[in-house]
Amino acid sequence: MSEDPVLTNPDHYSVVFENDHVRVLEYVDQPGDRTTMHAHPGQRDVHAERPSRRRLYSEDGRSRDVELSSGTAGWLPAQRHAGHNVGPGETHVIFVELKQPRPAAEAALGPTTRS
């Protein structure tokens, strides 16, 4: 069984863009909506389009609340969880998933720039 959130929770996740290096997902839900257990196997960037409050459930049943302000951007590790919109408004988030981690030597140099 796939744990890809686009397949496990198609009402909430959609692919906005994809190539050999990244996959961009859009996530939208309403207050009270829940997702089933799914995986984000790689590291990813997250950008909150709207303020939101969510409860994330790990495989062992533990939970933690996450609150994001509109415009918040961050970096998330790989993880497996289910989620619940416990806030008063819609959740709207953009994820940029890396398909392959950057090699250590390249990462040490920082971002690539062009002259």
N, C-alpha and C positions, 0 to 999 in steps of 0.2 A: 504494500500500500504506500502510495506517495505521501510525503510530508510537506510537499511544496505548497506554501500558503495560497498560491493562485489556484491550485487544484482542490485543496481541502476547504477553502473559504472563498469561493469565486464571487460571492455577493459583496465581498469587502475588498479583495485584492485584485488589481489588474496590472498587466504589463504595459508600461507607457513607452518603453524603448528597450531594445536589447541588441547587443553585438557580441563579439568574441571576448570582450573584456569586462563588460558590465551588464547588469540588468536593472532597469529602473522600474520600481513598483509604486503604484498609488494605492493607499489604504484609506477607506472611508467607512465610517459606521455611525450609528445613531445611539443616543443614550439607552442603556440597557442591553444593547447588542453584545453577543459573545462570539468568540471564535473557538473552533475545535483545536486540539493539540496539533501543532505544526512546527516545522523547523526552519531556521535561517542558518544554513550551514556555513556561510562565509561571513567575513567581517563586512560591515556596511555602514554607510552614512545615513543619518536620518535628519529630515527637515520637517518641522511642524508647520503646517499651513494655517492651523487654527489652534487656539488653546484647548487642551484636553486633559482629562484625568482618567487613567486606566488602571485596572488591577490585572497583573500578570501572574499566572499560575505555572509553577514548575512541575516537572514530571512527578515529583514526590509529594505534590499537593500543597507545598508552601506557596504563599502569595506575597506580592509586594506591590504597593501603589506607586505609580509613576505619573507625575504631572508635568506637562510641557506647555510653555508659553508660546504664543504665536511667534513664528520666526526663529524658534530655537533650532539649532543645528548641533549634531553630535555624532560620535563614533560609537558603534555598538559591536560587541564581540558576537561570535556565533552562539546561537542558543536555540533551545526547544521550549515552547511554552504555549499556553492558551491565554486569551485575553478577554477582558470584560470592560465595556465603557461604563464607568461608575460616575461620570461627570454629568453636568447639566446640558452639555451641548455635543454637537457632532465632532468626531475625531476625523482629521484630514492630515495625513502624513505622506511624505515622499521618501522612499528608501532607494539608495543607490548601492546595489550589491556588487562587490568585486567577485569576479569568477575565479581569479587566481591571485594569490597574494603577491605583492611586489617582492622581488628578490631582495635579500637583506642588504646587499651592496648598493642597490638602487635606492632603497628606502633610506639608507644612511646619507645619501646625497641630497635628499629632500625633493621637492617638486621639480619637475622638468620645466625648463624655460627655453624659449627660442629667441635668438637675436634677430 
